[in-house]
Every structure is written in C-alpha cells, then in structure tokens.
Amino acid sequence: MSSQKLASSEVKGEEPQYHYGGAIYVPLALAILFPAMAMVMLATGGPSGTVVAVVIIMIGVIVLMALELASMQSVRPDEIALVSVLGSFKGFLKPGISFTSPVAVVMRISRGIQEIAVPNQEVVTKDNSVMVVSATVFVKVIDAMAAVYKAPSGYRAAMAAEAKATLHATVTRLSSDEVRFNKEKVNTTLKNFLSQASSDWGIRVESVSIRDSTETWSNK
C-alpha cells in the first residue's frame, strides 16, 4: 500500500462497521412493557395498585436509562474503536456517538504515533564493557485488526518485549564507543530489525531512539 493511500485512509481495514439494533429495540420493548404492567396494576389493585404501578414505572425508567448509558460510546476522530462481544470481533465504530451491546467490549487505539518505552537493561558490549541502555520506539497502527488480534499479548506489549530483546542483541555486537558515538546507526539498525519482526502486527515502526547509555564498568 502506498504512503499516499495510507495517508488518506489512515488505517487499513476499518470494515465492517458495527451496528447494534438492540440499542433501540431493547429500550423500546421496556418502554412498552412497563407502562402495560402499570396499567394492569392500576386496573386491578385500587390505591395500593397505584403505588405499585408508580414503583414499577420508576424502576422501568431507571433500567431504561442504565441500558442507554451502558450502550452509548463516544469515539474521538483521533482513535480507532473495535467492538468484540464474548471474545468475538463484531466491527468498528465510526467517530462520534454510537451504541453497543451492554456486554460488548470496546478497544480503543490511537491513530497517531505512539511511544513505547524500552526500560533500562545492562548489556555487555563486544569490548567487554557493561552499559545500561534503554530506548523509545515510535510506532503507528496501520491495521487495527492485526494490531489487536495478531500481535501476541497486544501490539504494545509485543513490541516492548521484542524491542528489549533486539536492543540487547544489537548492543552485544557493538563496542561501547559505537553505542555512545554512533547512536543514529544503532537506531537505524534497531528500526530495521523491529520492522521485520513486527511485519504481521499491523504497526509501522516510525523510528527508534536510544534514550540513555552509560558505561558502568570496563574489563578491557
């Protein structure tokens, strides 16, 4: 897919759209049922029936409002919203106000560039120096379905784990001077490795930056 096409559509595969008819039909059924029950109580119960009818109507209103609030979702233009019900993917929500099943789970993903931190770790370099290194990986989701369902444990956790292992493996093949003074080369190497490793996860690695590198001791 060309960069121009990605820029226009932003994210690949945002189909099918999710539609939940129950957001209308369930409240409508309750709106008919509770007044009907109240009318029956009024017709058969006298004064006590009136009290029961009022209570039933109040309960109905509360249930109706709770269902509406539970099913209403607000999606911002800068995020992707995927809907799953009982673990099964059902579709995407458009930006704006949408309604879902009360048991639906909505997963939200940013459309922008995201930062994934790689925590500090000690690594022995090629020249037997021990360095404390960390990094930040900048990624963008280009296929929301793959990012959620193909990346193990989710794309952010998968990328963090992969980046940690790749950072360690990369630094062990370099000298301490190469790590300190050729960070751009190290960043490019990391980006290339991570792009290949995450090719099926629906994310694009925009850049990688080593945040810190400190030589703790040397055994040259």
Backbone torsions as a table, in degrees:
resi	resn	phi	psi	omega
1	MET	NA	132.6	-177.2
2	SER	-72.1	158.2	178.9
3	SER	-65.5	-31.7	178.5
4	GLN	-65.0	-41.4	-179.8
5	LYS	-67.4	-40.3	178.1
6	LEU	-63.9	-37.6	-179.1
7	ALA	-66.1	-34.1	-177.8
8	SER	-78.3	-39.9	-177.9
9	SER	-93.9	-14.9	178.9
10	GLU	67.8	-55.6	-177.3
11	VAL	-134.3	134.5	-179.0
12	LYS	-78.2	145.0	167.0
13	GLY	77.0	33.6	178.9
14	GLU	-86.4	51.7	175.3
15	GLU	-138.0	150.3	0.9
16	PRO	-83.9	161.6	174.5
17	GLN	-75.8	143.8	-179.0
18	TYR	-89.0	130.4	175.6
19	HIS	-130.6	130.7	-179.6
20	TYR	-120.2	101.7	179.6
21	GLY	-66.6	-25.6	-179.1
22	GLY	-62.0	-23.0	178.5
23	ALA	-62.5	-23.0	177.4
24	ILE	-101.4	-47.0	-171.6
25	TYR	-72.1	-37.5	179.8
26	VAL	-65.5	-50.6	176.2
27	PRO	-61.7	-35.2	178.7
28	LEU	-63.6	-42.0	178.6
29	ALA	-63.5	-42.0	178.4
30	LEU	-66.1	-37.6	180.0
31	ALA	-63.8	-28.2	177.2
32	ILE	-85.9	-40.3	-173.4
33	LEU	-66.7	-50.0	-174.4
34	PHE	-66.1	-43.4	174.6
35	PRO	-61.6	-35.3	177.9
36	ALA	-63.6	-43.7	177.8
37	MET	-64.2	-38.7	179.6
38	ALA	-64.7	-40.5	179.3
39	MET	-62.9	-38.8	178.4
40	VAL	-64.3	-42.5	178.5
41	MET	-62.6	-43.2	179.5
42	LEU	-63.2	-38.3	-176.7
43	ALA	-73.6	-24.1	-171.8
44	THR	-118.0	-13.4	-169.3
45	GLY	-109.2	-4.8	-178.0
46	GLY	65.5	-152.2	-178.4
47	PRO	-57.4	-42.2	179.8
48	SER	-65.4	-33.8	177.3
49	GLY	-65.1	-33.2	177.9
50	THR	-62.5	-43.9	179.4
51	VAL	-62.6	-45.1	179.0
52	VAL	-61.2	-41.2	-179.6
53	ALA	-62.9	-42.2	178.9
54	VAL	-62.7	-43.0	178.8
55	VAL	-61.4	-44.3	-179.6
56	ILE	-61.8	-43.0	179.6
57	ILE	-62.8	-42.2	179.6
58	MET	-63.8	-42.5	177.6
59	ILE	-62.2	-41.7	179.3
60	GLY	-61.0	-42.7	179.0
61	VAL	-63.1	-42.1	179.7
62	ILE	-64.2	-45.0	178.9
63	VAL	-62.2	-42.5	-179.2
64	LEU	-61.6	-45.4	179.9
65	MET	-65.8	-39.1	179.2
66	ALA	-63.6	-42.4	178.7
67	LEU	-64.5	-41.0	179.2
68	GLU	-63.5	-45.2	-179.2
69	LEU	-65.9	-38.8	-178.7
70	ALA	-68.3	-29.7	-175.4
71	SER	-94.7	-7.1	-177.1
72	MET	-88.2	131.1	179.0
73	GLN	-128.0	137.2	176.2
74	SER	-111.0	119.4	-177.5
75	VAL	-111.0	124.1	179.0
76	ARG	-78.7	155.7	178.9
77	PRO	-63.8	-23.1	-176.7
78	ASP	-93.7	16.1	178.5
79	GLU	-136.7	157.2	176.1
80	ILE	-107.7	135.9	-178.7
81	ALA	-122.8	118.0	176.8
82	LEU	-105.2	141.8	-177.9
83	VAL	-114.6	130.9	173.0
84	SER	-129.4	145.8	177.7
85	VAL	-125.7	119.0	-178.6
86	LEU	54.0	40.6	176.6
87	GLY	83.9	-2.0	-178.5
88	SER	-105.2	128.4	-179.7
89	PHE	-68.2	134.8	-176.9
90	LYS	-117.4	-23.4	179.7
91	GLY	150.9	-175.6	-179.6
92	PHE	-108.0	151.9	173.5
93	LEU	-99.5	138.6	175.3
94	LYS	-75.3	156.0	173.5
95	PRO	-58.8	142.0	-177.5
96	GLY	115.5	-158.6	-179.8
97	ILE	-91.9	128.6	177.2
98	SER	-135.0	166.5	177.9
99	PHE	-121.3	140.3	178.9
100	THR	-129.2	169.2	173.0
101	SER	-64.7	144.1	177.8
102	PRO	-58.8	-21.4	180.0
103	VAL	-98.0	4.2	-179.3
104	ALA	-76.0	149.7	174.8
105	VAL	-111.0	126.1	-179.3
106	VAL	-105.8	120.7	178.4
107	MET	-103.7	126.3	-175.7
108	ARG	-110.5	135.0	-179.5
109	ILE	-129.3	135.4	177.6
110	SER	-70.5	140.8	175.3
111	ARG	-82.1	-16.5	-176.2
112	GLY	-86.3	-175.5	178.3
113	ILE	-76.2	131.5	-177.0
114	GLN	-112.1	145.9	177.2
115	GLU	-98.9	131.8	175.8
116	ILE	-121.7	116.8	-175.6
117	ALA	-83.2	137.0	173.0
118	VAL	-107.5	113.2	-171.8
119	PRO	-68.2	165.6	179.2
120	ASN	-57.3	141.0	173.0
121	GLN	-149.8	146.9	177.2
122	GLU	-86.7	131.8	-178.9
123	VAL	-133.2	137.3	175.7
124	VAL	-89.9	120.8	-178.3
125	THR	-79.7	177.1	-178.1
126	LYS	-62.3	-30.3	-179.7
127	ASP	-96.5	23.9	174.4
128	ASN	64.4	30.6	170.1
129	SER	-97.8	144.3	176.6
130	VAL	-99.4	122.3	-178.7
131	MET	-121.3	145.3	173.7
132	VAL	-98.1	114.3	-175.4
133	VAL	-124.7	151.2	175.5
134	SER	-150.1	169.4	-176.7
135	ALA	-156.4	168.2	171.5
136	THR	-126.7	131.0	177.7
137	VAL	-106.3	130.2	179.5
138	PHE	-106.1	119.6	-175.1
139	VAL	-129.1	160.7	175.2
140	LYS	-135.0	133.1	178.2
141	VAL	-77.3	125.2	178.0
142	ILE	-116.1	-10.1	176.1
143	ASP	-145.7	98.1	-173.2
144	ALA	-62.8	-39.0	179.7
145	MET	-60.0	-47.3	-179.8
146	ALA	-66.7	-38.8	-178.9
147	ALA	-62.0	-36.3	-177.6
148	VAL	-85.5	-42.2	-168.8
149	TYR	-104.9	-16.2	-178.8
150	LYS	-102.8	-29.9	179.4
151	ALA	-76.8	127.4	-179.7
152	PRO	-63.8	128.6	179.2
153	SER	64.1	20.5	-178.8
154	GLY	92.2	148.7	-172.3
155	TYR	-66.4	-33.8	-178.8
156	ARG	-69.6	-45.8	178.6
157	ALA	-65.8	-40.0	179.9
158	ALA	-64.3	-44.0	179.8
159	MET	-67.5	-39.5	178.6
160	ALA	-61.0	-43.8	179.7
161	ALA	-66.8	-43.9	-179.8
162	GLU	-65.1	-41.0	-179.3
163	ALA	-66.2	-38.1	178.5
164	LYS	-62.4	-45.7	-179.8
165	ALA	-67.3	-40.5	-179.1
166	THR	-67.8	-40.3	177.2
167	LEU	-60.2	-44.9	179.4
168	HIS	-61.6	-48.6	-177.9
169	ALA	-64.4	-35.7	-178.9
170	THR	-70.1	-45.6	-176.8
171	VAL	-67.8	-33.1	179.5
172	THR	-64.4	-21.9	-179.6
173	ARG	-91.6	0.0	-177.6
174	LEU	-117.4	160.0	172.8
175	SER	-82.7	164.7	179.7
176	SER	-63.1	-35.9	178.3
177	ASP	-66.3	-38.5	178.6
178	GLU	-63.8	-37.7	179.0
179	VAL	-68.7	-42.0	-176.3
180	ARG	-73.5	-40.4	-169.0
181	PHE	-108.4	-3.1	178.0
182	ASN	-128.4	49.3	-176.1
183	LYS	-62.3	-35.3	-179.8
184	GLU	-62.4	-40.5	177.7
185	LYS	-65.3	-41.5	178.0
186	VAL	-64.2	-42.9	179.0
187	ASN	-60.1	-43.4	179.6
188	THR	-64.7	-41.9	178.2
189	THR	-61.3	-45.5	178.8
190	LEU	-61.8	-44.1	180.0
191	LYS	-59.4	-44.9	-178.5
192	ASN	-63.5	-44.2	178.9
193	PHE	-63.5	-45.1	-177.7
194	LEU	-69.2	-35.5	177.2
195	SER	-61.8	-41.0	178.7
196	GLN	-69.2	-42.3	-177.4
197	ALA	-67.4	-30.2	-174.9
198	SER	-105.1	19.3	-174.1
199	SER	-61.7	-25.3	-178.7
200	ASP	-98.7	5.3	-174.0
201	TRP	-96.1	2.6	177.8
202	GLY	73.4	21.4	178.5
203	ILE	-127.6	153.1	176.9
204	ARG	-116.0	127.8	177.7
205	VAL	-80.7	113.8	-178.3
206	GLU	-81.2	-43.6	179.5
207	SER	-167.4	165.6	176.0
208	VAL	-134.1	140.6	-179.7
209	SER	-136.3	123.0	172.8
210	ILE	-72.5	119.5	-175.7
211	ARG	-79.2	-34.3	-173.1
212	ASP	-157.9	144.4	173.4
213	SER	-147.6	122.1	-175.7
214	THR	-132.2	126.4	177.5
215	GLU	-79.4	119.8	-177.7
216	THR	-90.3	-38.4	173.1
217	TRP	-161.5	161.0	-177.1
218	SER	-128.7	140.6	179.0
219	ASN	-127.6	51.8	-176.6
220	LYS	-81.2	NA	NA
